[in-house]
Amino acid sequence: MEDTVTLEAKAVQRYIRISPRKVRLVVDMVRGEQVDVAMTRLKFVNKRGAEYVSKVIGSAAANLRDRFEDEALDNEDLVVREIYVDEGPTLKRIQPAPMGRAHPIRKRTSHITVVVGKKTEFELEDENDVNEE
């Protein structure tokens, strides 16, 4: 059996103090995009999670370039293969309420995971088909 090397790298940002539900809105916009297109799109999104997602995508792309230094890899050659947000630990606090009561406050955290890979020939053909139309 032949060992094939896949040009992929992963980056994980953990314990971000923002709700996973809010970050998933941003993550869904860039899933499957080229890295340079995703970074440009995130620059103009008016959401707080966009900054965190942009940093993790940049880190994954840098990890890929670092792992495969002999390859000439540009952001146009890279694609966001996987990107997902998991829930981290929740900080539990209380808010004093009238008549001696207490309301719970849940400060949620997120873990963002990004896998970036090199475009395959199949993806390049699809891109050319779209450009011809």
C-alpha positions as CSV (number, residue, x, y, z in Angstrom):
1,M,0.0,0.0,0.0
2,E,1.3,3.4,-1.0
3,D,1.5,6.2,1.5
4,T,0.1,9.4,0.2
5,V,0.8,12.7,1.8
6,T,-2.2,15.0,2.0
7,L,-1.4,18.7,2.0
8,E,-3.5,19.7,5.0
9,A,-2.9,21.5,8.3
10,K,-5.0,22.2,11.3
11,A,-5.3,25.1,13.8
12,V,-7.4,25.2,16.9
13,Q,-8.3,28.2,19.1
14,R,-9.7,27.2,22.4
15,Y,-11.6,29.0,25.2
16,I,-12.7,32.0,23.3
17,R,-15.1,34.1,25.3
18,I,-17.9,34.3,22.8
19,S,-21.0,32.1,22.4
20,P,-20.6,29.3,19.9
21,R,-23.9,30.2,18.3
22,K,-22.6,33.6,17.4
23,V,-19.4,32.3,15.9
24,R,-21.2,29.6,13.9
25,L,-22.9,32.4,11.9
26,V,-19.5,33.6,10.7
27,V,-18.1,30.1,10.2
28,D,-20.9,29.1,7.9
29,M,-20.0,32.0,5.5
30,V,-16.5,30.8,4.8
31,R,-16.8,27.0,4.8
32,G,-15.3,25.6,1.6
33,E,-13.9,29.0,0.4
34,Q,-10.4,29.8,-0.8
35,V,-8.3,31.1,2.1
36,D,-7.7,34.6,0.5
37,V,-11.4,34.9,-0.4
38,A,-12.4,33.9,3.2
39,M,-10.0,36.4,4.8
40,T,-11.2,39.2,2.6
41,R,-14.9,38.4,3.3
42,L,-14.2,38.2,7.1
43,K,-12.5,41.6,7.0
44,F,-15.9,43.2,6.0
45,V,-18.2,41.2,8.2
46,N,-19.7,43.2,11.1
47,K,-19.5,40.4,13.7
48,R,-17.2,40.1,16.6
49,G,-16.5,36.4,15.8
50,A,-15.1,37.3,12.4
51,E,-11.8,38.5,14.0
52,Y,-11.3,35.2,15.8
53,V,-12.2,33.1,12.8
54,S,-9.8,35.1,10.6
55,K,-7.0,34.6,13.0
56,V,-7.5,30.8,13.1
57,I,-7.7,30.5,9.3
58,G,-4.5,32.5,9.0
59,S,-2.8,30.3,11.6
60,A,-3.9,27.1,9.8
61,A,-2.6,28.5,6.5
62,A,0.7,29.3,8.2
63,N,0.9,25.9,9.7
64,L,0.5,24.3,6.2
65,R,3.2,26.5,4.8
66,D,5.5,25.6,7.7
67,R,4.9,21.9,7.4
68,F,5.5,21.8,3.6
69,E,8.2,24.4,3.1
70,D,9.4,22.8,-0.2
71,E,5.9,23.5,-1.8
72,A,5.2,26.9,-3.1
73,L,1.8,27.6,-1.4
74,D,-0.1,30.8,-1.7
75,N,-3.4,31.7,-0.1
76,E,-5.1,31.3,-3.6
77,D,-3.9,27.7,-3.6
78,L,-5.4,26.9,-0.3
79,V,-9.0,25.9,0.6
80,V,-10.8,25.8,4.0
81,R,-11.6,22.1,4.1
82,E,-13.2,21.9,7.5
83,I,-14.2,24.5,9.9
84,Y,-16.4,24.0,12.9
85,V,-17.1,25.5,16.4
86,D,-17.5,23.4,19.5
87,E,-18.8,24.6,22.9
88,G,-16.2,25.1,25.6
89,P,-16.7,25.3,29.3
90,T,-19.4,27.7,30.6
91,L,-18.5,30.2,33.3
92,K,-21.5,30.3,35.7
93,R,-22.2,33.6,37.5
94,I,-25.2,35.0,39.3
95,Q,-27.0,38.3,39.0
96,P,-28.7,39.6,42.1
97,A,-32.4,39.9,41.7
98,P,-35.2,41.6,43.6
99,M,-36.4,40.1,46.9
100,G,-33.2,38.2,47.7
101,R,-33.3,36.0,44.6
102,A,-30.5,35.3,42.1
103,H,-30.7,34.9,38.3
104,P,-28.1,32.7,36.7
105,I,-25.8,34.1,34.0
106,R,-24.0,31.7,31.7
107,K,-20.8,33.0,30.1
108,R,-20.2,30.7,27.2
109,T,-16.9,29.8,25.5
110,S,-16.0,28.4,22.1
111,H,-13.4,26.2,20.5
112,I,-12.8,27.0,16.8
113,T,-11.2,24.3,14.6
114,V,-10.0,24.9,11.0
115,V,-8.4,22.4,8.6
116,V,-6.8,24.0,5.5
117,G,-5.7,22.0,2.5
118,K,-4.3,22.5,-1.0
119,K,-6.8,22.6,-3.9
120,T,-7.1,19.4,-5.8
121,E,-7.3,19.0,-9.5
122,F,-11.0,18.3,-9.2
123,E,-11.6,21.7,-7.5
124,L,-9.5,23.5,-10.1
125,E,-11.7,22.0,-12.9
126,D,-14.8,23.1,-11.1
127,E,-13.5,26.6,-10.8
128,N,-12.6,26.7,-14.5
129,D,-16.1,25.5,-15.4
130,V,-17.6,28.4,-13.4
131,N,-15.3,30.9,-15.1
132,E,-16.2,29.7,-18.6
133,E,-19.9,30.2,-18.1
